[in-house]
Amino acid sequence: MEFQEWVTTVADADLFAVEAVLLGDCRNRQLYPKMIKDRTRAPVIAMNETLSLEQTLDLFAAGVDDVVRKPIHVREILARVGAIRRRHERERDSAVVGDLRVFFDGEIPNSKEFPCHCRGANGAFLNIWSITAAGA
């Protein structure tokens, strides 16, 4: 069975069990990241045999989460998958306000204070505290 057929027909429960997809050098691999991301939140990592900026940029434009160069140790792949998942987790715990993304670090127990930080359009971080009046 071809990968394209598998990714579009596999049962959701089976696809949910996939922790990440590692794409090697194959025909039409720029098409696969979107296909995969339409079905799952699993990180997609592309593996290159040669160091090619154009190929790396094309893969990122196609939607991969990371690009690695062969040879690569399986422990590094697992570490990269963990880092991608942590970033995605932080994105879910944030909100976009104008051209800022606000990250909420959680509520301080027994108060109405919420520490958070923002990243501006230029990528710079701004540390802020959002404080609401007690009983408001």
Stockholm file with secondary structure:
# STOCKHOLM 1.0

chainA/1-136         MEFQEWVTTVADADLFAVEAVLLGDCRNRQLYPKMIKDRTRAPVIAMNETLSLEQTLDLFAAGVDDVVRKPIHVREILARVGAIRRRHERERDSAVVGDLRVFFDGEIPNSKEFPCHCRGANGAFLNIWSITAAGA
#=GR chainA/1-136 SS CCHHHHHHHSCHHHHHTCCCEEECSCTTTTTHHHHHHTTCCCCEEEEESSCCHHHHHHHHHHTCSEEEESSCCHHHHHHHHHHHHHHHHHHHTEEEETTEEEEECCCCTTSSEEEEEEECTTSCEEEEEEECCTTC
#=GC SS_cons         CCHHHHHHHSCHHHHHTCCCEEECSCTTTTTHHHHHHTTCCCCEEEEESSCCHHHHHHHHHHTCSEEEESSCCHHHHHHHHHHHHHHHHHHHTEEEETTEEEEECCCCTTSSEEEEEEECTTSCEEEEEEECCTTC
//
